[in-house]
Amino acid sequence: MKLLLLLSLAALLAGTEGVRKNWALLIAGSSGYINYRHQADICHAYQIMHKAGIPDEQIVVMMYDDIAHNKENPVKGNIINKPKGPNVYPGVLKDYTGRDVNAKTFLAVLQGDKEAIRQLTGKDGKVINSGPEDYIFVNFADHGAPGILGMPQTPYLKARELNTVLKKMAAEKKFAKLNFYVEACESGSVFDKLLPANINVYATTAANTTESSWGCYWDDSRNAYLGDTYSVNWMEDTDKADLSKETFEQQYEKVKVETNQSHVQQYGDLSIDKLTLNAFFGNDKQYVKLNTNTEVPEMRDQVPEMRDQVPEMRDQVPSEMVAIRTLENRLAKAPANSLERSRVEVQLAELKRTMSLTHQLIWDIVRTVYSELPENVVYGTVMKTHEEIRDWDCYEMAVDTLLAFCPGLDISSNDFALRKFYALVNLCNNNGQGRVISAIESATVANQLCRV
């Protein structure tokens, strides 16, 4: 009898050996109707993963969930990701919404830390409960800055902290391979020179280390940009692809060409891009045999450079200008002498004031550091150059100090501010931390944006 039981157990173990699960963590790191496109991207991503066969218990969705039923949404319960496109909201998981969408919760979910989730949210929330054989796909859509990914409220997600977590997960064998897609301005800075090539993590980003990502698909009836160019391109490609034949390398080459206002990047273990899309995007079954051949021959460099040959996607706009362009679009169609026109004019004037005060604040910090130099020299060397981050400690401290002393800067809603943080990078690279912090404390005293 014992022998029979041992043989049965051995057979059972043999039958499960080489089996893996696919997991997906999808997060929109913004809130507010003005950021419609981020939740639209993530809802669309969920529909792709669900249709491809990843069961809901292996998908975690994090989004503020204030768009579908927002008072500004003319079609309640409806979110679309392209003009006249399908409603991508029905059935979307709401694992973490509202204030539970934050950097700490995201990192706890990613690591499968159930105890941390209980402490952070007061409930037993879903996590990526992956093991050494499993594949994880992560999709992040929001605003960004050098070394930063935004969240609906502070704290923001820091690049060094994220990469430390990825390395820790790899060391603890919490995945076989991990694939990370990031939609954000300057998103390349989240992985550039930070993500190792030997921990089985592959990442692509909407932009390089210094440039904007772009919103797209203006909808005149919804008064919103429906998507982001990079996200729309990879998802629309996935919608029509044969997941068992197209590789991530092929998708990357297509998206790199079609995303013609920013430069899509790759980081980490580039061998992972030889896998076909169904390796991460699921298939018809919960379990996938590891010996399934999901690789194809080398394709790199076989797609010609066609950036100038691809027609521009309609209505593209730099991410940090989406808010102002949205109000300008609303104003253009508002009837003369109407209450709506007056309301939009007030909003537009306030937004322009905030942008002006933001620029002035950053410039005042720069001028305080370099008070002994001519303004034109300082402006040209600090405000018109984008250096890579060399002094991370100073830069992170500078951002933390700025946000603490100027709560009105609120980067959860002021993407324009994030696009000015490169100046802090430049200051920290060339000055002592104490001098930069002192300048921030001094400049914030006089700025109206900081007196709230």
Protein Blocks (a to p, Z undefined) as FASTA:
>chain_A
ZZmmmmmmmmmmmmmgoiacdddddddfbecjklmmmmmmmmmmmmmmmmnopafklccc
ddeklmmmgcklmbghiacfbehiacfkgopacfbgcjllcfklmmmmmnopaklmmmmn
opacddddddfkbccdddddddddehiacdfbdcdddfklmmmmmmmmmmnopafbdcdd
dddehklmmmgokaccklopacddfbdfkbccddehiafklopafbdfklmmmmmmmmmp
cfklmcfklmmmmmmmmmmmbccddehjfklmmpcfklmnopfbfbdcfklccbdcdfeh
kaccfklmpccdehiacfklmmmmmmmmmmmmpcghiaklmmmmmmmmmmmmmmmmmmmm
mmmmmmmmmmmbcfklmmmmmmmcccddfblmlmmmmmmmmmmmmmmlommlmmmlmmmm
mmmmmmmmmccfklmmmmmmmmmmmpmklmZZ
